[in-house]
Amino acid sequence: RTDFGAQERCRTIVESEVIRMGHYIYGWRHVPVDTSVLGEKANATRPEIEQILIRCEKDIDEEQFERELYIIRRRIEKAAIAAQIAGLYLCSLSCRSIIYKGMMLAEQVAVFYPDLMDERFESAFAIYHQRYSTNTFPQWWLAQPFRMLAHNGEINTLKGNTNWMKSHEIRMASSAFGEMAEDIKPIIPVGASDSGALDAVFEVMVRSGRSAPMTKTMLVPEAWSKATTDMPQAWQDMYAYCNAVIEPWDGPAALAMTDGRWVCGGLDRNGLRPMRYVVTGDGLLIAGSEVGMVPVDESNVREKGALGPGQMIAVDMREHKLYHDTEIKDRLAHSQPFGEWVEKVVDLNAIMRDVPEKAQFSGAELRKRQIAAGYSVEELEQILAPMAEDGKEAIASMGDDTPPAVLSKQYRPLSHFFRQNFSQVTNPPIDSLRESRVMSLKTRFGNLKNVLDEDSSQAEILILESPFIANEEYARMLRQFGDAVTIIDCTFAAEADQDALRDGLARIRAEAEDAVRSGAAHIVLTDEHQSPERVAMPMILATSAVHSWLTKKGLRTFTSVNVRSAECIDAHYFAVLIGCGATTVNAYLAQDSIADRIERGLLEGQLIDAMRRYRDAIDAGLLKIMAKMGISVISSYRGGLNFEAVGLSRAMVAEYFPGMHSR
């Protein structure tokens, strides 16, 4: 605030980008403020607050002008970073809304900004939010942007959503942005809070042509995959389309949103934050977390209510019409022929249902592979057998004296070096048993398309009800893939130098990149070629190495990453593989071990029945692990690295598990 030279550099950057876009600048306005309401520290950190007044000089409509202002703002932000100016922050640059905010008490805002007390200051709508910073430091650039929405809650899937958005960016083109599409990337600013990241993605989807209600439906949908009996088919088709396009942003959330035309309120799929509303007789809608936010004469109240999980309420300010949840979703569901579009989705469950299973390895070869994979009698008897017999994980007594993997004298698989994160503070976990209706393991994969488009090509994907793949199902899946699949051997020479594993990881990364660039829509990582001469890579390491590399190269959305692992035996291993980016997992050696137990009379029944129970146990285990993080949908969990590494080299974690904490 006292560096006048830096202020002038900021003005120069802003003005140059406005002029570059071809618009006229009326001038600058020093925003009047009353500093008497601020404390000593707040006043000392107060920035210089100014407004620029811009006139549109082109023959374009309001929507295009708003879009160009968005591009100007993103250019200014990137130019400030390039010029190493850390203190420039653009609250808003819009022809539809002005944002007033600050790090102060809510009741001080209107006093601090005399504009808000001026009788001439009128608006058809207002969105406001006060928040104590529970999960970020109180800094201007970490505060909620409020450019599109106000968010009460937490996004539990932030890591995964951010990583997937980086992958989506490579093919993120739109006729709305044309040649200027690169100017808005990266979509999510580095270091943005969860609310800031959601706001940024919401904004780019609205600016590309979607309405605020449709964008909310895509990013924070209601639970739909298990609601076949009480949800209209048109809604299911719409949600199936949304599922094909983008991963949900999952977590407790009450949202208030606007795109300039629509003003909406909505909840997450679990309804873990409240939103109540009042409609008055003179046409005023008041919606928020608490009753009584705005004093209203009870005699003037026409309607009261509260939103349920996944529900919305919206006002179309162009039509001056209020839409309740059913009305707005009916309108959205019939805005495009979603039913025709989702007919292109290939349901692999129908192809692989009730496939007779058989073992791949048996006898002496199976014993060798079990030893090579580190299987112990304890794992086979106490972990694998109960799942194959009872369809659920074994229950042990309290207390675990197993030493951490890094301190163990015995071989421990890489999965033992990862500890699951869990939700805490104001962020509740989910009950995966009693709230199973809102949870889903539905897995989508294939060549994902441009998220800014809205057409039938986006539905050209494959789906499964679970990422668990049995051996014969894997064989059928390969046949379905046809020529669009590349199988990558994840083994390396046993007689080799100390860099053999690192070289092997570099090889599979290069093979995966070459395959995707050559058109492979599916990659299979497998360690089945291990032998006395070939050693299997830890499949968690191989999976994360390939996933992170393809993400870095902007290629991850072009392909699925399917894993065949000998080590994988329990739900935790499945969860780590999926958290590291695996699309589907085939635990082929675990299946062969179950078949061996049946053959030796240690397990009754047929292999297909035992595998069904094993699948049920793994699925339930995955849901339980996701629920601990407050995550409902596996597509949002995938690639999120919701673990912390204990006892692993920080250099290795940084290279192959970027973004994961290492202890």
Phi and psi in degrees as a GROMACS rama.xvg file:
@    title "Ramachandran Plot"
@    xaxis  label "Phi"
@    yaxis  label "Psi"
@TYPE xy
-100.278  -2.80508  THR-2
-92.8554  91.2294  ASP-3
-69.276  -29.4236  PHE-4
-65.0634  -42.6388  GLY-5
-65.7156  -37.1312  ALA-6
-61.495  -41.2967  GLN-7
-68.2929  -36.6354  GLU-8
-63.6667  -39.1112  ARG-9
-62.7044  -45.2595  CYS-10
-62.2138  -39.1328  ARG-11
-62.6832  -43.5117  THR-12
-61.8899  -46.366  ILE-13
-61.9171  -49.0462  VAL-14
-64.0056  -40.398  GLU-15
-64.6546  -36.6447  SER-16
-73.9403  -34.8656  GLU-17
-64.85  -45.6574  VAL-18
-66.6532  -38.5422  ILE-19
-58.5457  -34.4196  ARG-20
-79.2106  -12.2875  MET-21
96.3154  23.8971  GLY-22
-110.435  163.568  HIS-23
-101.145  139.77  TYR-24
-105.24  118.94  ILE-25
-71.0184  -42.6868  TYR-26
156.925  -170.273  GLY-27
-113.007  151.237  TRP-28
-127.731  126.401  ARG-29
-77.166  115.905  HIS-30
-69.3337  122.062  VAL-31
-66.086  135.5  PRO-32
-136.004  151.767  VAL-33
-112.483  99.5734  ASP-34
-78.2622  -4.08487  THR-35
-67.3417  -19.5587  SER-36
-85.2569  -9.11698  VAL-37
-91.1798  149.227  LEU-38
-76.3204  176.291  GLY-39
-62.6784  -45.8107  GLU-40
-68.9247  -41.9799  LYS-41
-62.3766  -39.7218  ALA-42
-69.5743  -34.5344  ASN-43
-68.8543  -31.1524  ALA-44
-97.285  3.83907  THR-45
-65.3345  129.753  ARG-46
-80.9193  166.175  PRO-47
-74.9736  124.887  GLU-48
-112.577  118.605  ILE-49
-135.6  156.71  GLU-50
-120.618  141.525  GLN-51
-107.764  138.567  ILE-52
-107.662  123.222  LEU-53
-122.159  139.671  ILE-54
-112.091  133.684  ARG-55
-71.5394  124.896  CYS-56
-105.334  9.45678  GLU-57
-116.564  159.932  LYS-58
-88.1244  71.5268  ASP-59
-130.872  159.245  ILE-60
-81.0839  175.248  ASP-61
-62.4252  -37.5924  GLU-62
-62.7599  -44.2257  GLU-63
-68.3122  -37.2914  GLN-64
-62.4783  -42.9986  PHE-65
-61.7527  -39.3119  GLU-66
-64.8096  -41.5932  ARG-67
-68.3349  -35.1904  GLU-68
-64.6999  -36.7776  LEU-69
-61.9343  -44.3812  TYR-70
-65.0404  -41.508  ILE-71
-58.433  -45.3253  ILE-72
-62.1796  -42.9508  ARG-73
-65.7298  -37.4141  ARG-74
-63.711  -42.2445  ARG-75
-62.5457  -44.8881  ILE-76
-61.3792  -41.6634  GLU-77
-70.4987  -37.042  LYS-78
-65.7791  -37.4177  ALA-79
-65.4967  -38.8156  ALA-80
-65.0883  -43.9447  ILE-81
-62.4236  -34.3068  ALA-82
-86.4176  2.92019  ALA-83
57.7612  40.7064  GLN-84
-99.8721  108.091  ILE-85
-86.9077  -19.7784  ALA-86
-94.3373  0.608074  GLY-87
-84.6405  125.458  LEU-88
-137.469  127.222  TYR-89
-99.4609  108.038  LEU-90
-61.7278  -49.8718  CYS-91
-157.045  154.158  SER-92
-146.16  91.8289  LEU-93
-150.563  150.398  SER-94
-94.4206  4.4729  CYS-95
-119.573  -25.2384  ARG-96
-146.418  154.413  SER-97
-126.416  135.929  ILE-98
-106.099  126.497  ILE-99
-115.766  122.41  TYR-100
-154.886  168.063  LYS-101
-176.076  167.575  GLY-102
-91.7845  83.9122  MET-103
-155.896  175.608  MET-104
-70.5512  151.078  LEU-105
-59.1939  -39.9876  ALA-106
-71.762  -9.99339  GLU-107
-88.8855  -14.9707  GLN-108
-61.3785  -48.776  VAL-109
-66.3809  -29.7205  ALA-110
-77.0859  -40.4725  VAL-111
-63.8693  -39.2445  PHE-112
-105.209  95.1361  TYR-113
-57.4261  -22.5755  PRO-114
-50.1769  -40.4283  ASP-115
-73.5541  -14.505  LEU-116
-97.8478  -4.68831  MET-117
-75.7246  127.596  ASP-118
-64.1825  -21.9889  GLU-119
-78.5994  -10.7915  ARG-120
-84.1849  106.595  PHE-121
-123.365  148.889  GLU-122
-150.941  145.682  SER-123
-75.853  -19.6183  ALA-124
-149.514  161.845  PHE-125
-147.743  134.294  ALA-126
-118.298  126.958  ILE-127
-139.338  156.351  TYR-128
-156.006  133.151  HIS-129
-116.735  141.773  GLN-130
-152.1  133.299  ARG-131
-85.3001  135.711  TYR-132
-75.5095  94.9485  SER-133
-88.5582  -30.2434  THR-134
-125.394  10.5977  ASN-135
-141.866  161.835  THR-136
-74.3207  148.647  PHE-137
-73.612  84.8214  PRO-138
-132.834  150.093  GLN-139
-56.7449  -46.3469  TRP-140
-74.649  -12.9261  TRP-141
-97.4769  -11.9824  LEU-142
-66.7598  156.589  ALA-143
-58.5153  134.213  GLN-144
-67.2472  -37.1675  PRO-145
63.4094  16.5785  PHE-146
-70.6706  -33.2282  ARG-147
-124.526  -31.0385  MET-148
-151.423  158.921  LEU-149
-112.216  135.85  ALA-150
-127.448  120  HIS-151
-107.708  107.262  ASN-152
148.176  -161.967  GLY-153
-135.42  147.791  GLU-154
-100.171  105.747  ILE-155
-72.303  -21.3575  ASN-156
-101.632  24.9544  THR-157
-56.7283  -45.629  LEU-158
-59.5859  -51.1287  LYS-159
-63.3955  -44.5211  GLY-160
-62.0966  -41.098  ASN-161
-64.9985  -44.3413  THR-162
-62.8785  -43.0067  ASN-163
-66.7405  -35.1119  TRP-164
-66.1183  -35.4248  MET-165
-59.9332  -39.957  LYS-166
-69.532  -37.6486  SER-167
-65.5606  -28.1313  HIS-168
-60.7758  -32.6685  GLU-169
-61.1738  -30.8667  ILE-170
-112.426  18.0033  ARG-171
-83.2685  89.7652  MET-172
-122.767  155.371  ALA-173
-156.591  140.494  SER-174
-62.1296  -22.6456  SER-175
-66.535  -33.3452  ALA-176
-102.216  -26.4556  PHE-177
58.5682  -132.128  GLY-178
-70.0323  -12.649  GLU-179
-90.476  8.90608  MET-180
-60.0884  -34.74  ALA-181
-69.025  -23.0283  GLU-182
-69.5507  -19.9575  ASP-183
-95.5236  -1.58315  ILE-184
-96.7556  146.34  LYS-185
-70.9343  144.655  PRO-186
-64.0953  -44.8  ILE-187
-98.7486  117.995  ILE-188
-61.0132  146.304  PRO-189
-61.7511  131.356  VAL-190
81.2906  8.18463  GLY-191
-65.6396  148.104  ALA-192
-70.5602  173.209  SER-193
-62.2987  -42.1485  ASP-194
-66.6543  -39.0058  SER-195
-64.9863  -39.3543  GLY-196
-66.5618  -44.5556  ALA-197
-62.4514  -41.7441  LEU-198
-61.4918  -40.7535  ASP-199
-65.3359  -43.0962  ALA-200
-69.4811  -41.1277  VAL-201
-57.5662  -43.0878  PHE-202
-64.9337  -45.0835  GLU-203
-67.0551  -33.5554  VAL-204
-71.6129  -35.9746  MET-205
-68.8727  -44.2222  VAL-206
-66.5578  -20.8115  ARG-207
-82.9219  -4.96071  SER-208
127.281  -7.27869  GLY-209
-84.8214  153.817  ARG-210
-81.803  162.958  SER-211
-61.0002  -43.6291  ALA-212
-61.7269  -39.4017  PRO-213
-69.1173  -38.215  MET-214
-65.4112  -40.6402  THR-215
-62.6639  -40.288  LYS-216
-62.0843  -34.9581  THR-217
-78.2823  -43.0655  MET-218
-84.5992  -36.8379  LEU-219
-130.05  70.4276  VAL-220
-76.7445  163.366  PRO-221
-79.9783  166.404  GLU-222
-68.2797  125.616  ALA-223
-134.261  -25.531  TRP-224
-68.7619  -21.8349  SER-225
-112.531  17.878  LYS-226
-109.431  38.8719  ALA-227
-67.3751  -23.5173  THR-228
-87.0748  -29.559  THR-229
-120.52  16.5839  ASP-230
-122.085  132.456  MET-231
-56.3034  144.546  PRO-232
-59.529  -36.1889  GLN-233
-61.9995  -37.0632  ALA-234
-67.3335  -43.8077  TRP-235
-60.3209  -40.814  GLN-236
-63.1099  -41.032  ASP-237
-63.5281  -44.7293  MET-238
-68.6539  -34.105  TYR-239
-63.362  -38.8311  ALA-240
-64.0443  -46.6013  TYR-241
-59.3994  -40.3798  CYS-242
-62.7139  -33.2859  ASN-243
-72.199  -25.2362  ALA-244
-89.9476  -47.2352  VAL-245
-150.156  154.99  ILE-246
-78.4646  138.282  GLU-247
-66.0167  149.266  PRO-248
-93.5192  107.994  TRP-249
-106.462  139.998  ASP-250
147.516  166.569  GLY-251
-62.1702  128.1  PRO-252
-156.825  125.889  ALA-253
-109.977  126.67  ALA-254
-122.498  137.467  LEU-255
-118.975  126.093  ALA-256
-134.246  155.697  MET-257
-153.041  146.83  THR-258
-117.528  11.9838  ASP-259
100.708  -33.2097  GLY-260
-102.918  -48.3431  ARG-261
-97.9891  140.556  TRP-262
-122.484  122.207  VAL-263
-132.654  155.751  CYS-264
-127.509  145.437  GLY-265
-160.817  161.529  GLY-266
-119.488  162.301  LEU-267
-73.3124  173.954  ASP-268
-63.7479  -23.4605  ARG-269
-96.4303  -13.5011  ASN-270
63.3838  38.8689  GLY-271
-85.1691  3.34466  LEU-272
-129.936  142.84  ARG-273
-80.0717  150.762  PRO-274
-148.851  116.16  MET-275
-115.246  154.013  ARG-276
-140.337  157.417  TYR-277
-135.559  135.256  VAL-278
-114.877  125.323  VAL-279
-94.4658  165.988  THR-280
-67.3716  -24.4934  GLY-281
-95.4062  19.9483  ASP-282
82.8578  33.378  GLY-283
-109.994  128.129  LEU-284
-103.493  126.303  LEU-285
-121.128  120.568  ILE-286
-135.251  138.188  ALA-287
-178.634  -174.387  GLY-288
-73.4146  -29.4772  SER-289
-121.076  149.029  GLU-290
-76.186  140.791  VAL-291
85.5833  14.7175  GLY-292
-59.4249  -40.5385  MET-293
-117.344  120.356  VAL-294
-61.4161  128.74  PRO-295
-135.09  137.654  VAL-296
-68.5925  121.213  ASP-297
-56.8598  -30.7973  GLU-298
-69.1604  -14.9754  SER-299
-99.2693  1.59257  ASN-300
-82.8695  123.554  VAL-301
-94.4903  -30.9307  ARG-302
-156.449  143.604  GLU-303
-130.182  153.096  LYS-304
-175.678  176.769  GLY-305
-137.005  140.376  ALA-306
-77.1368  143.626  LEU-307
-97.0562  179.738  GLY-308
-53.4599  127.499  PRO-309
74.5206  3.04856  GLY-310
-86.9167  162.567  GLN-311
-134.26  159.317  MET-312
-138.938  139.558  ILE-313
-146.435  152.562  ALA-314
-122.928  126.035  VAL-315
-90.7081  106.078  ASP-316
-75.0848  -16.0822  MET-317
-75.9049  -41.5865  ARG-318
-91.9947  -7.589  GLU-319
55.0253  49.5871  HIS-320
-131.03  139.353  LYS-321
-94.2928  131.793  LEU-322
-116.274  126.278  TYR-323
-85.1309  177.657  HIS-324
-55.4798  -51.9107  ASP-325
-62.1623  -39.8763  THR-326
-67.3409  -44.8107  GLU-327
-69.8842  -36.4782  ILE-328
-73.3919  -34.3618  LYS-329
-61.517  -42.6976  ASP-330
-63.2616  -45.1141  ARG-331
-65.837  -43.0803  LEU-332
-64.2705  -25.1448  ALA-333
-104.262  10.3322  HIS-334
-76.7373  -21.6146  SER-335
-142.092  157.837  GLN-336
-77.9266  64.4861  PRO-337
-60.2779  -34.44  PHE-338
-59.7729  -42.0794  GLY-339
-68.4372  -39.961  GLU-340
-63.6242  -45.5527  TRP-341
-75.2397  -5.2466  VAL-342
-64.6135  -18.1327  GLU-343
-79.4461  -12.5076  LYS-344
-69.3972  128.334  VAL-345
-94.9105  116.38  VAL-346
-89.3938  103.716  ASP-347
-70.7751  -18.5286  LEU-348
-60.94  -37.5596  ASN-349
-67.1833  -32.7373  ALA-350
-76.4328  -34.2807  ILE-351
-105.699  5.23951  MET-352
-67.4181  132.96  ARG-353
57.0816  39.0622  ASP-354
-75.8309  127.691  VAL-355
-64.7975  128.106  PRO-356
-97.5769  154.714  GLU-357
-148.413  165.054  LYS-358
-83.0359  149.044  ALA-359
-93.078  -39.8905  GLN-360
-125.911  146.458  PHE-361
-151.332  172.999  SER-362
60.9312  -139.151  GLY-363
-62.8085  -37.3715  ALA-364
-63.427  -39.0498  GLU-365
-63.8743  -43.4008  LEU-366
-60.419  -42.9377  ARG-367
-60.8017  -43.554  LYS-368
-71.2778  -34.0274  ARG-369
-63.5873  -41.7633  GLN-370
-65.2951  -43.8933  ILE-371
-62.32  -33.6552  ALA-372
-83.3244  -4.48351  ALA-373
83.2136  17.3898  GLY-374
-66.3383  140.902  TYR-375
-117.058  163.013  SER-376
-59.7416  -37.9335  VAL-377
-60.387  -44.0886  GLU-378
-63.987  -43.4703  GLU-379
-66.214  -39.7657  LEU-380
-82.7737  -39.2108  GLU-381
-105.217  -14.8818  GLN-382
-111.784  -55.259  ILE-383
-74.498  -47.005  LEU-384
-58.7045  -47.6425  ALA-385
-59.7846  -34.7992  PRO-386
-67.8336  -40.7066  MET-387
-72.9367  -26.7402  ALA-388
-87.3443  -44.9216  GLU-389
-109.45  -11.2121  ASP-390
76.0587  18.9931  GLY-391
-154.409  160.801  LYS-392
-68.1909  149.659  GLU-393
-66.4253  147.012  ALA-394
-103.24  124.968  ILE-395
-108.961  161.586  ALA-396
-70.8291  164.181  SER-397
-67.5419  150.206  MET-398
98.7488  135.475  GLY-399
-144.642  109.861  ASP-400
-96.5265  14.3598  ASP-401
-67.584  125.828  THR-402
-68.3521  153.25  PRO-403
-53.7875  147.142  PRO-404
-55.0897  -37.0706  ALA-405
-67.8686  -21.594  VAL-406
-102.118  -3.40412  LEU-407
-75.5341  143.741  SER-408
-85.248  -15.0559  LYS-409
-95.1455  159.078  GLN-410
-65.2318  133.475  TYR-411
-128.08  134.137  ARG-412
-64.0894  160.263  PRO-413
-60.74  -27.9268  LEU-414
-60.282  -27.44  SER-415
-71.8727  -12.2211  HIS-416
-89.3521  1.63509  PHE-417
-116.487  129.427  PHE-418
-107.536  136.364  ARG-419
-73.0682  135.024  GLN-420
-75.5804  164.699  ASN-421
-145.095  154.422  PHE-422
-75.2823  149.446  SER-423
-155.568  -178.77  GLN-424
58.4482  -114.405  VAL-425
-93.8484  13.0484  THR-426
-115.407  100.266  ASN-427
-77.1995  144.949  PRO-428
-72.6052  175.975  PRO-429
-113.011  148.832  ILE-430
-88.0404  103.983  ASP-431
-68.9365  -15.4929  SER-432
-88.3742  -50.3558  LEU-433
-87.8732  -16.026  ARG-434
-116.533  29.695  GLU-435
-63.7417  -21.6194  SER-436
-62.9084  -29.897  ARG-437
-92.5434  -1.5214  VAL-438
-104.764  151.331  MET-439
-151.023  137.155  SER-440
-103.275  11.5318  LEU-441
-55.9624  124.224  LYS-442
-112.911  124.007  THR-443
-111.749  142.092  ARG-444
-157.926  169.681  PHE-445
125.674  -160.474  GLY-446
-88.002  98.5937  ASN-447
-75.107  145.286  LEU-448
-98.9312  -174.922  LYS-449
-65.9552  121.752  ASN-450
-70.3363  -16.2023  VAL-451
-86.2225  -11.4709  LEU-452
-77.1237  170.074  ASP-453
-148.218  83.9786  GLU-454
-153.48  177.674  ASP-455
-70.7136  -23.395  SER-456
-63.025  -24.1688  SER-457
-69.1686  -16.6225  GLN-458
-92.6525  6.09658  ALA-459
-82.3499  69.7064  GLU-460
-132.264  175.087  ILE-461
-114.648  149.327  LEU-462
-133.261  151.064  ILE-463
-134.031  153.474  LEU-464
-77.4199  -15.2242  GLU-465
-153.187  149.487  SER-466
-76.6285  -4.49177  PRO-467
-74.6433  127.432  PHE-468
-126.694  123.874  ILE-469
-82.5885  171.638  ALA-470
-61.0681  -51.7138  ASN-471
-70.2135  -30.6014  GLU-472
-64.0571  -39.4447  GLU-473
-60.9933  -42.675  TYR-474
-62.152  -42.2306  ALA-475
-67.6766  -36.4  ARG-476
-63.8402  -40.0195  MET-477
-60.9443  -41.4072  LEU-478
-64.3909  -36.2689  ARG-479
-66.0814  -36.5926  GLN-480
-65.8716  -34.718  PHE-481
64.863  -133.259  GLY-482
-80.9786  -2.12855  ASP-483
-88.9233  12.6486  ALA-484
-116.036  145.101  VAL-485
-126.493  127.407  THR-486
-99.3542  127.466  ILE-487
-115.386  125.426  ILE-488
-78.1061  119.863  ASP-489
-104.395  52.4902  CYS-490
-128.009  164.279  THR-491
-142.158  164.355  PHE-492
-63.1523  133.482  ALA-493
-68.5805  -40.1451  ALA-494
-93.014  84.3068  GLU-495
-148.571  172.345  ALA-496
-79.6398  -178.788  ASP-497
-70.0052  -13.9864  GLN-498
-94.3699  8.16062  ASP-499
-62.0036  -41.606  ALA-500
-66.1371  -45.4164  LEU-501
-60.6085  -42.3275  ARG-502
-65.2319  -37.7742  ASP-503
-64.3779  -40.2776  GLY-504
-64.7551  -39.3724  LEU-505
-63.5497  -36.4871  ALA-506
-65.689  -47.3749  ARG-507
-69.4055  -30.2723  ILE-508
-63.3062  -45.8343  ARG-509
-65.6225  -40.9663  ALA-510
-64.2516  -39.8924  GLU-511
-65.4059  -44.293  ALA-512
-62.7146  -45.2629  GLU-513
-61.8827  -40.2048  ASP-514
-63.232  -45.2958  ALA-515
-66.0072  -42.0927  VAL-516
-66.0817  -21.5129  ARG-517
-91.2041  0.894911  SER-518
107.476  8.55651  GLY-519
-71.1862  119.445  ALA-520
-88.2647  -8.27755  ALA-521
-144.566  135.916  HIS-522
-120.14  138.281  ILE-523
-115.866  122.512  VAL-524
-100.626  122.638  LEU-525
-136.582  144.442  THR-526
-111.68  16.5442  ASP-527
-68.9437  -13.2925  GLU-528
-89.2644  14.7351  HIS-529
-67.8536  149.571  GLN-530
-161.206  -179.384  SER-531
-57.8273  -23.4053  PRO-532
-97.8248  -14.198  GLU-533
-126.742  130.725  ARG-534
-104.971  136.525  VAL-535
-76.4908  136.267  ALA-536
-71.1779  149.017  MET-537
-58.8279  121.405  PRO-538
-68.6242  -24.9623  MET-539
-64.043  -44.4772  ILE-540
-64.769  -44.3225  LEU-541
-64.109  -42.6209  ALA-542
-63.799  -48.1514  THR-543
-66.7673  -35.24  SER-544
-61.3897  -46.0026  ALA-545
-70.4835  -45.9267  VAL-546
-60.3144  -47.7627  HIS-547
-66.686  -34.0638  SER-548
-68.8476  -45.4791  TRP-549
-65.1121  -35.7743  LEU-550
-64.2378  -44.078  THR-551
-61.1405  -36.9865  LYS-552
-85.8311  -0.589472  LYS-553
73.2864  26.3389  GLY-554
-113.625  -2.65003  LEU-555
-64.1323  -34.6491  ARG-556
-75.6506  -6.28979  THR-557
-84.857  -9.22697  PHE-558
-150.252  159.277  THR-559
-99.2864  152.76  SER-560
-117.962  105.36  VAL-561
-106.011  135.518  ASN-562
-117.828  131.217  VAL-563
-111.534  113.595  ARG-564
-126.347  133.555  SER-565
-79.936  -36.833  ALA-566
-67.4127  -31.9704  GLU-567
-63.7017  123.783  CYS-568
-139.755  -29.1786  ILE-569
-124.344  174.088  ASP-570
-64.0151  -34.0291  ALA-571
-63.3598  -41.4376  HIS-572
-64.2779  -43.763  TYR-573
-56.7724  -45.5864  PHE-574
-63.8185  -40.3301  ALA-575
-66.7508  -42.8767  VAL-576
-58.8557  -46.2744  LEU-577
-68.6212  -40.6052  ILE-578
-62.7971  -25.2556  GLY-579
-89.8179  1.7991  CYS-580
118.517  -0.814427  GLY-581
-67.7924  137.409  ALA-582
-83.1785  -52.3601  THR-583
-131.512  160.415  THR-584
-134.483  130.151  VAL-585
-115.847  105.108  ASN-586
-86.9451  74.8669  ALA-587
-66.6654  -35.4735  TYR-588
-75.0388  -32.3051  LEU-589
-62.5727  -41.0095  ALA-590
-64.5663  -43.0311  GLN-591
-63.7309  -34.2653  ASP-592
-68.2549  -36.6078  SER-593
-65.8313  -43.6062  ILE-594
-60.748  -37.1912  ALA-595
-65.4839  -39.1572  ASP-596
-65.88  -37.7488  ARG-597
-65.6596  -43.2785  ILE-598
-63.8008  -33.9247  GLU-599
-89.3742  5.12987  ARG-600
78.9027  12.6177  GLY-601
-85.9187  -11.8642  LEU-602
-142.167  129.299  LEU-603
-84.5978  159.006  GLU-604
95.3405  -171.477  GLY-605
-95.1984  156.162  GLN-606
-62.3461  -38.1485  LEU-607
-62.9261  -35.3239  ILE-608
-72.6216  -41.08  ASP-609
-63.1739  -38.5953  ALA-610
-69.829  -31.74  MET-611
-65.7312  -40.4786  ARG-612
-68.6183  -39.5419  ARG-613
-61.6036  -43.1348  TYR-614
-61.0846  -44.8094  ARG-615
-58.6513  -41.1399  ASP-616
-66.3617  -43.1928  ALA-617
-65.9659  -44.0408  ILE-618
-60.1634  -44.9121  ASP-619
-64.0463  -38.242  ALA-620
-65.1881  -40.6888  GLY-621
-63.1815  -43.7813  LEU-622
-62.1173  -39.0121  LEU-623
-65.2281  -41.9374  LYS-624
-66.4925  -43.5589  ILE-625
-61.9439  -40.6838  MET-626
-63.492  -33.3488  ALA-627
-61.137  -29.1115  LYS-628
-91.5684  -0.531384  MET-629
73.3792  24.6088  GLY-630
-105.318  132.906  ILE-631
-101.476  -27.1066  SER-632
-122.259  130.065  VAL-633
-70.3468  -26.4773  ILE-634
-66.1346  -23.9322  SER-635
-84.9024  -24.3704  SER-636
-78.0347  -32.8544  TYR-637
-61.3176  129.702  ARG-638
76.0293  7.29548  GLY-639
-85.6367  -10.2655  GLY-640
48.4651  51.0403  LEU-641
-82.6833  54.2602  ASN-642
-141.425  167.649  PHE-643
-125.463  139.303  GLU-644
-86.2897  134.345  ALA-645
-119.883  111.805  VAL-646
91.3968  10.0694  GLY-647
-101.13  150.15  LEU-648
-56.4193  130.867  SER-649
-66.4549  -31.353  ARG-650
-66.1086  -40.974  ALA-651
-66.8667  -42.3048  MET-652
-62.898  -42.4336  VAL-653
-63.4628  -34.691  ALA-654
-79.5816  -44.5483  GLU-655
-108.229  -14.1827  TYR-656
-130.353  57.6576  PHE-657
-60.0559  130.114  PRO-658
97.8223  -11.5682  GLY-659
-86.6121  142.41  MET-660
-79.1094  142.859  HIS-661
-123.191  129.597  SER-662
